Amino acid sequence: MRLKISKDLLLNVLSHVVGAVERRHTLSILSNIKLQVTEQQLTVTGSDLEVELVASTQLGSGACLQAGETTVPARKLVDICKSLPNAALIDLQVTEDQRCILKSGNSRFVLGTLPAEDYPLLASNGMVAGESVQVAQSELKKLLDKTAFAMAVQDVRFYLTGTLIEVGEGQLRAVTTDGHRLALSETSAFFEGQQTLQAIVPRKAVGELQRLLTVDEQPLTLIIGRELMNVSITLNGKDKEKDSDIVVRFTTKLIDGKFPDYRRVLPRHGNKIVLINHDQFRQSLQRVAILSNEKLRGVFLVFKNNELQLRANNPEQDEAVEDMAISYEGDSLEMSFNAQYLLDVIGVLSSDQVQLTLSEANASALVQDPSTSSSLYVVMPMRV
């Protein structure tokens, strides 16, 4: 195998797959990436047996001097490419004794390889059997960006460490919860199936998808099977006249578990509607939370007629109090929340105002953008 390629193009392709590679894996070959070169195309594969990323790009004439395939250490190759000068030309060759020699200018690097045929793939030929769902790329990115923060990080309830993707009745819905808060966002999608389809996408896979997706309006086709989910994304070259498009095929294992019935968590009987200025609420929470208990991050919210008082204290006897004007008419109500949970929700709302729907002091609060119902957030109060 021998390839002549610009540093920028090779690094661009590598950057789309290296996120799937673990530095230390029980299978040493999974610390490598798989390189495949043909007359027309370069294909690079990275995997950890949970998430698989395959990036392909067209090669110019004369770039492929010898077709072939191999696997090389992922991080070392990326670091070498990053260290080379801008506009550098790379000559990559695999010798008969299966060593990878990389030359550029006056630099020469030799990397160990492992056989490409030993590289494990999640799906043979990249094909996943399942139901097809069509959605705009920008809408899928928006769904994940608005909900990913509420996934559990480490939880024995492993099904909470991912994002529920639910499709039915022309809607694609993303739902996450860690048991203390819940995030839900939905958008329109094309799906021909008769029954509601559910899949739980792992945390790492969600992060990689967020990184890959752009605000492009192009339609994507999600293939959702029993064990795997697959989608292909076309990424335009930075210089449309010179750079080839890069096509990334994303495949992930799905979490085998039953996601809790999120509909039962959504508050139904809230009769107290509060409207608060978005930026003022965020800034006030950040200031008051400075003197909250470092572990609990609890902040008291006292709602009165058109007035909100935020209060926090800690074991060192420090105290912070701040008053702000709001739109609220009703009985006085005092609640305590984890400040970070509220800040995370406010951070994904884009409206000028935040709407809270409340019922009583110990009941969950429903938080949303007052101008749309496509995204809903539930935050449980702290019991003090």
N, C-alpha and C positions, 0 to 999 in steps of 0.2 A: 504494500500500500504506500502510495506517495501522493502528497497534496501540496500545492502552492496556493496560499490564501492570505488575504490581508489580515493583519492583527485585529482590526476593528470588526470585520465580519465574523471571524472565528470567536472573538470574545463576546460578541452580541449573541451568537447562537449558544455558546456555553452558558451565558448568564441566565438563559431561560430554563435550563435543566439542572443546574448545579444545586439548586435549593432542595431537590429531592434526595440528594446524596448525604448520607450520614458519615461523619469523619471516622467513627469507630462502629463497625458492624460485625456481627458474629460471622458473616460471610465476607471474607476479605475482598472478593470481587465487587461487592457493592460499595466499596470506597472508590471504585473506578467509574468512569463513564465509558459508554460504548461508542466508538466512532465507526461509521460506515461511509465509504466513498465510492461513488459510481461516476460514470462519465458526466452525468448531468447534475448530481445531487450529493450534498453532505447531510448526513443524518446523525444526530447525537442523542444518546439515551442516558437518562439518569433515573435511578430507582432505589427505594429502600424496602421493597416488597409490600409497602403500604400505599405509596404514591409513586407513580411512574410518569415521567415527562419525556416526550420525544420531540425534538425540534429539527425541522428540515428546511434547507434553503437550496435554491438553484445555484449551480456553479457556472462561472464563465468558461468560455472555450480555453483550453490549455491548463485549467486549474488542476484537473485530475490527471496525474502522470501515470498512476497505476491504481486500478480499483482494488478494494480490499476492505477488511474490517479488523478491529482490535479493541482492547480496552486499556485505558491509561488512568493513573491516579488523578481524580477530578480536581482536588484543591491545588495540587502542584501545577497542573496544566493551566488553571485559571490564574494562579499567582504569577507564573512565568509570563503569560500573555499580558497581564496588567503591567509588568515591570518593563516591557519593551517600549521603545519610543513610538510616538504617534506616527501613523502611516507606515509602520514597519511591515515588511513582507515576510511571511513565515513559510519555511520549507519543512514539511512534516513527513517523515519517512519511517516505515517499519522494516527492519532488516530481516534477513533470513533466520538469524538467531533470536528473533522476536523481541528486539529492543527497539524502542521508539526514539528516533533522533530528531530533535527540533533545532533548526538553524535559522538565525535571523541576524543579518549584518555580521558583526564579529563575534556573536554569541552562539554557543553550541550547548545543548542540553541533551542528556540521555536519560530516558525514563524506562522503568520496568513495565512490562505488559502482562496481561493474563488473556487466555483464549476467549475470543468473542462468542464462540458457540456455548461457552459455559455461563454466559450472562443470563440470569433468570428474568423472564418477562411475566407481567401480570396477566396479559391476554395474548394468545397466539395470533400473530399477524395484526395485532392492535385492534381486533374485532371484539366488541362486547355485545352480547345478546340482551335485549331489553326493550323497554318502551321508549318512544321518541317524544321529546318535548322541545318545542321551538320557542325561543325567547330572545329579545334584543340583548346584545352584549352589555350595553350600558345599564339596562334594567337589572340584569343578573348581578353586576358589580354593585349596584346601588343596594340591592337586597342584602348582600353579604356585608357590605360596609355598615349598614344600619343595624345589624343584628349580632355580628361576630363577638362584640365585647362581652355579651352575657353568657358565653359558653363557660362551663365549669373548666377549671385548669387541671386539678387533680381530684378525682372523686371516685369512690368505689362504685358509684352508679355510672359506669362507663358510658352509658348512652347519653349522659348529660355533657360529655366532653366533645360533643360535635354539634352540627347544625342540622335540624330537621328540614328536609326539602319535601314539601307536600304539593302535589299537583291534582287539580280537579276543578270541574265547572269553569274552565277557561282561566283559572288563576294559578299562578306559581307562588308559593308561600314559603318563607324562611322563618324558622322559629328556634330560639335558643333560650336556655334557662340554666341557672346554677343552683336553683332551689330558693334563692333569696330575691331574684328578679327575673323577669321574662321580657324578651324582645320579639316582636312579630312584625314582619313587613311583607307585603304582597304586591304583585303586579300581574298584568294580563299575559297569558301564554297560550300557545296552540298545542292542544293535546287531544288525540282522538280516542283515548281509552275511556271506557265506561265507568270504571271504578277509581276511587281516589288512590293515588300512588304516593307512597311514603318511602323516604330513604334518609339515613343519618350519615352525614359526611363528616369524617374525622377533622379535628382541629387543624392538624398540619396541612391537610388537603385544602381546607377553607383558606388558610393563609396563602398558599401557593396560588390558588385561584384568584384571590384578591390582587395579588401581585401581577398576575398575567393579564387580567381583564382590563380593558380600557373603556373610555366613555364613547367608543364607536357605536353607531346605531346598527351595525351589521347583525343579522340574525344568527343565532347559534342553535345547534341541535344537541341537546343533552340526551345521552342514551343511558337510561337507568335500568340496571338489571337487579338480580337478587343479591349479588355479592359485589358487583362493580358498577362504577359510574364513569362515563367517558364523554369527553367533548373536545372538538378540534377548534383552535382559535388561530386566525390569520392575523399576523402583526405586520404592519407596513414598515418598510425600511426607513431609516432616519432620513436618508436622501432618496426621495422617490425616483429620481432619474438614474441614480447609480446603484442603489442598494436593492437587492432582491427581497421580496417578502419572506418572512419566516413563518412557517406553519408549525404550531405546537399542539401535539396530541396529549391531552391530560387524561390520565386514568387513575382512579383511586379505589381502594377497597372501601366498602361501606361497613359501618358498625352494626353488628348483629345484635339487636336489642329492641325493646319496645319503648318508644318515646312516650312520656306521660301525656294524658289528654289535656292539652294546654287550654282548651275551651273552658274547662271547669275552673281555671285559675283567673280568667278574665273577670274583673269586678262588674257586676250587673246592676247593682242597686245604689250606685253613687248619686247623691242628690245635692252635693255641694260642688259647684263649679268655680274654679279659681283661675284667673288669667294673670300671668306675671311676665314682665318684660324679660326677654331671653338673656340679653347680655348683662343686665343688672342682676338677675338671679344667679347667673354663673359666677360673676365677680364677687357677689356677696357671700355665696357658699364657699368659694375659695378662701376668702379672707377669714371668715368665722371658723372654718375647719382647721386653721393653723393652730388654734388652741384647744382642739378636740382631743380626746383620748387617742393616742397614736395607734392602738390596736383596733379599737372599735370604730373610730372615725365618726362618732355619733354627733349629730346636730339636731337641736330642737327647733321645730317650726311651730310658731303660734299664730294661727289665723284669726283675725278679727275683721270687723267691717272695714273693707278697703285698706287693710293694713296687715303686714306680715312682719313678725319679729323672728330673727334668726339668733340662736343662742347656743354657745358651746362652752364646756369647761373640761378640766382634766384633774387627775389626782394631785397635781402640783398646785392646786387652787387657782390656776389661771382661768380667766373667763373672757369671752368675747360676746358682744351683743350688737346687733345691727337691725335697724328698722327700715322698711321700704314700703312704698305704696303699691297696692295691687288692686285688681278688680275682684271683689268678693263680698257677697251679702249673705249673712247667715249667722248661726250661733258660733261662739268662740270655740276653737278646736286646737288642741295641742298634740303634736305628733313628733316622733323622733326617727330620723333616717340615717343610714350610713351615707355620709356626704359624697363619697366617691361613686356610689351607685347612682345618685341623682346627677352628678357631674357627667358620668358616662352617657346617660340618656340625653342630657342637654347638649352634649357634644355632637350628637348625630342629628339633632333637630335643626332645620334650616330656617324656620319661620322667625319673625320678630318677637313672637310671644310663645309662651309655654302654657299649656292647659293642663291643670290637675283636676281630676274628678275624685272626690273623697266621699266617704260615708260616715265613718267613726274613727276614733283614735287608734284602735287596734286592727283596723281593716286595711287591706292593700290599697295603694294609690294607683290610679290609672293616669299615665302621663302621655301626652300626644301633642302633635302640631294641630292647633285649632282649625287650620284651613284644609286638612285632609284626614281621612280615616284609614289610609293605606298602611300606616305604621302605628302600632300600639305598644306601650311599654308598661309593665306592672312592676312596682317596687314595694316590697313588704316593709312595714315599719319595724323599728327595733323595740323590743320590750324592755323598758327601763324600770 
